[in-house]
Amino acid sequence: MRKPQGQHSKETLGTLRIIGGQWRSRKLSFKAAEGLRPTSDRIRETLFNWLSPHIHDASCLDLFSGSGALGLEALSRYAKHCDFIEADTQTCRQIREHLSTLKCNSAAVHCQTAETYLASTAVTQQIVFIDPPFHQDLLAPTITALAKQPLANGTLIYVETATNESLPALPEHWHIDKDKRAGNVSYRLISVHA
């Protein structure tokens, strides 16, 4: 969930609006960081429409959390738990502050890279969000690392990229169920058939 290069003023405040669920319309501020690009309201609305039959009581994994938009939206819609993975220390602190503001205790923030997390932790979550910074070659190694995990049948994986970035080869038992584009963003929902 990162914004394009070139917009990197540390003084700039961004606003994240939760669009559905128990915290609907709550606005959270965050300091802009290099590459931070929260998933747009329009894309989040479509994504969570796709996930609506699955999100309640699900455990979620938000890799490349950034502003926390995807994980917070999932928790607002009554996901059971979310693990936020984010390498930037200040950004981790902001996600923790958002969770505190929302009085949410059903989440954990892990201040480490997605690759480090996937190499050291078993993925048991039912829903995984992958939204790395664009054009930094992070998607392919993340998918490779996730594919080594014994993912349960029916695990759902959301992948967001720039439209001019190609999707790496997926394991044979991963199926693209939804595939859309909005402006310069492509986004997909993938299901695992173990």
KAJO-V364937 format. One record per pair of residues at least 24 apart in sequence whose C-alpha atoms are under 10 Angstrom apart, sorted by the first residue. I is the first residue (numbers start at 0). J is the second residue. D is the distance in whole Angstrom. If there is no record, write none. Layout:
i	j	d
I	J	D
I	J	D
This chain:
i	j	d
0	34	8
0	35	6
0	36	4
0	37	4
0	38	6
0	39	9
0	62	10
0	63	7
0	64	7
0	65	5
0	66	7
0	67	8
0	68	8
0	69	9
0	129	9
0	130	5
0	131	6
0	132	6
0	133	9
0	159	9
0	160	10
1	31	9
1	32	8
1	33	8
1	34	5
1	35	3
1	36	3
1	37	6
1	38	8
1	63	9
1	64	9
1	65	6
1	66	8
1	130	8
1	131	7
1	132	5
1	133	7
2	31	9
2	32	9
2	33	8
2	34	5
2	35	5
2	36	3
2	37	7
2	38	9
2	65	10
2	132	7
2	133	8
3	33	9
3	34	6
3	35	8
3	36	7
3	132	8
3	133	7
3	134	9
3	161	10
4	33	7
4	34	6
4	35	9
4	36	10
4	132	9
4	133	9
4	134	9
5	33	8
5	34	8
6	31	8
6	32	8
6	33	7
6	34	7
6	35	9
6	36	10
7	31	7
7	32	6
7	33	5
7	34	7
7	35	8
8	32	7
8	33	8
9	33	8
13	37	9
13	66	9
14	66	9
15	39	9
15	40	9
15	66	8
15	67	9
15	68	7
15	71	10
16	40	8
16	68	8
16	71	10
16	72	9
17	43	9
17	44	10
17	68	7
17	69	9
17	71	7
17	72	6
17	73	10
17	75	8
17	76	10
18	43	8
18	44	7
18	47	10
18	68	10
18	72	7
18	75	9
18	76	10
19	43	10
19	44	8
19	47	9
19	72	7
19	73	9
19	74	10
19	75	7
19	76	7
20	72	8
20	73	9
20	74	8
20	75	5
20	76	4
20	77	7
21	72	9
21	74	9
21	75	5
21	76	6
21	77	8
21	101	10
22	71	9
22	72	8
22	74	9
22	75	5
22	76	8
22	101	8
23	72	9
23	75	7
23	76	9
25	75	10
25	101	9
26	97	10
27	66	9
27	68	10
27	93	10
27	94	10
27	96	10
27	97	7
27	100	9
27	101	10
28	66	9
28	93	9
28	97	9
29	65	10
29	66	7
29	67	10
29	89	10
29	90	8
29	93	7
29	94	9
29	96	10
29	97	9
30	66	9
30	89	9
30	90	8
30	93	8
31	65	10
31	66	9
31	90	9
32	65	9
32	66	9
32	87	9
32	89	9
32	90	8
33	87	10
33	132	10
34	65	9
34	131	10
34	132	6
34	133	8
35	63	10
35	64	10
35	65	6
35	66	7
35	90	9
35	131	10
35	132	8
35	133	10
36	65	7
36	66	8
36	68	10
36	130	10
36	131	10
36	132	8
36	133	9
37	64	9
37	65	7
37	66	6
37	67	8
37	68	6
37	69	8
37	130	9
38	65	10
38	66	9
38	67	9
38	68	7
38	69	7
38	130	8
38	159	9
38	184	9
39	68	9
39	69	10
39	181	9
39	184	10
40	68	9
41	181	8
42	159	10
42	179	9
42	180	9
42	181	7
42	184	9
42	185	9
42	186	8
43	68	9
43	69	7
43	72	8
43	73	10
44	72	10
45	179	9
45	186	10
46	157	8
46	177	9
46	179	10
46	186	9
46	187	9
46	188	8
47	72	8
47	73	8
47	76	9
49	176	10
49	177	8
49	188	8
50	126	9
50	155	9
50	157	10
50	188	9
51	76	8
53	78	9
53	125	9
53	126	9
53	155	9
54	78	5
54	79	8
54	125	9
54	126	8
55	79	7
56	80	8
56	125	10
57	81	9
57	124	7
57	125	6
57	126	7
58	82	8
58	105	10
58	106	9
58	123	8
58	124	5
58	125	6
58	126	6
58	127	9
59	83	9
59	106	9
59	122	10
59	123	9
59	124	5
59	125	6
59	126	5
59	127	6
59	128	8
59	155	10
59	156	10
60	84	8
60	106	10
60	107	10
60	122	8
60	123	9
60	124	6
60	125	8
60	126	6
60	127	5
60	128	6
60	129	9
60	156	9
61	85	9
61	108	10
61	113	9
61	124	10
61	126	9
61	127	6
61	128	5
61	129	7
61	130	8
61	157	10
62	86	10
62	109	10
62	111	10
62	112	8
62	113	6
62	114	9
62	116	9
62	117	9
62	127	7
62	128	6
62	129	5
62	130	7
62	131	8
62	141	9
63	87	10
63	111	9
63	112	8
63	113	7
63	128	8
63	129	7
63	130	6
63	131	5
63	132	8
63	137	10
64	90	9
64	91	8
64	94	9
64	108	9
64	109	10
64	110	10
64	113	9
64	128	8
64	129	8
64	130	8
64	131	8
65	90	6
65	91	8
65	93	9
65	94	8
65	130	9
65	131	9
65	132	9
66	90	7
66	91	9
66	93	8
66	94	7
66	97	9
67	91	9
67	93	9
67	94	6
67	95	9
67	97	9
67	98	10
67	108	10
68	94	9
69	127	10
69	128	7
69	129	10
69	130	9
69	157	10
70	94	10
70	106	9
70	127	10
70	128	8
71	97	9
71	98	8
71	101	9
71	103	9
71	106	9
73	126	10
74	98	10
74	103	8
74	105	8
74	106	8
75	101	9
75	103	9
77	105	10
78	105	9
78	106	10
78	126	10
79	105	7
79	106	9
80	104	9
80	105	5
80	106	5
80	107	8
80	124	9
81	105	7
81	106	5
81	107	7
81	108	9
81	124	8
81	126	9
81	127	10
82	106	6
82	107	5
82	108	6
82	109	7
82	124	9
82	127	10
83	107	6
83	108	5
83	109	6
83	110	8
83	111	10
83	113	10
83	128	10
84	108	6
84	109	5
84	110	6
84	111	6
84	112	7
84	113	6
84	114	10
84	115	10
84	116	8
84	117	10
85	109	6
85	110	5
85	111	6
85	112	6
85	113	7
85	116	10
86	110	5
86	111	4
86	112	5
86	113	8
86	115	10
87	111	8
87	112	9
112	141	10
113	137	9
113	140	9
113	141	7
113	144	9
113	145	10
114	140	7
114	141	6
114	142	9
114	143	9
114	144	7
114	145	9
115	141	10
115	144	9
116	144	10
117	141	8
117	142	10
117	143	10
117	144	6
117	145	7
117	146	10
117	147	9
117	148	8
118	144	7
118	145	9
118	147	9
118	148	9
120	148	9
121	145	10
121	147	10
121	148	7
121	149	8
121	150	9
122	147	10
122	148	6
122	149	8
122	150	7
122	151	9
123	148	9
123	149	8
123	150	7
123	151	7
123	154	9
124	150	8
124	151	9
124	154	8
124	155	9
125	150	8
125	151	8
125	152	9
125	153	7
125	154	5
125	155	6
125	156	8
125	191	10
126	153	9
126	154	6
126	155	5
126	156	6
126	157	8
126	188	10
126	189	10
126	190	9
127	154	8
127	155	6
127	156	5
127	157	6
127	158	9
127	188	10
127	189	10
128	155	9
128	156	6
128	157	5
128	158	6
128	159	8
128	188	9
129	156	7
129	157	6
129	158	5
129	159	6
129	160	9
129	186	10
130	157	8
130	158	6
130	159	5
130	160	7
130	161	10
130	186	9
131	158	9
131	159	7
131	160	7
131	161	10
132	159	9
132	160	8
132	161	9
133	159	9
133	160	6
133	161	6
133	162	10
133	163	10
133	164	8
133	184	10
134	160	9
134	161	8
134	163	9
134	164	7
136	164	9
138	164	10
138	165	10
138	166	8
138	167	7
139	165	10
139	166	8
139	167	6
139	168	8
139	169	9
140	167	9
142	166	10
142	167	8
142	168	9
142	169	8
142	170	9
143	167	9
143	168	9
143	169	8
143	170	9
146	170	7
146	172	10
146	173	9
146	191	10
149	193	8
150	191	7
150	192	9
150	193	7
151	191	7
151	192	8
151	193	6
152	190	8
152	191	6
152	192	5
152	193	5
153	189	9
153	190	6
153	191	5
153	192	6
153	193	8
154	189	8
154	190	6
154	191	5
154	192	8
154	193	9
155	188	7
155	189	6
155	190	5
155	191	6
155	192	10
156	187	8
156	188	6
156	189	5
156	190	6
156	191	8
157	186	7
157	187	6
157	188	5
157	189	6
157	190	9
158	185	8
158	186	6
158	187	5
158	188	7
158	189	8
159	184	7
159	185	6
159	186	4
159	187	7
159	188	9
160	184	6
160	185	5
160	186	6
160	187	9
161	185	6
161	186	9
162	186	9
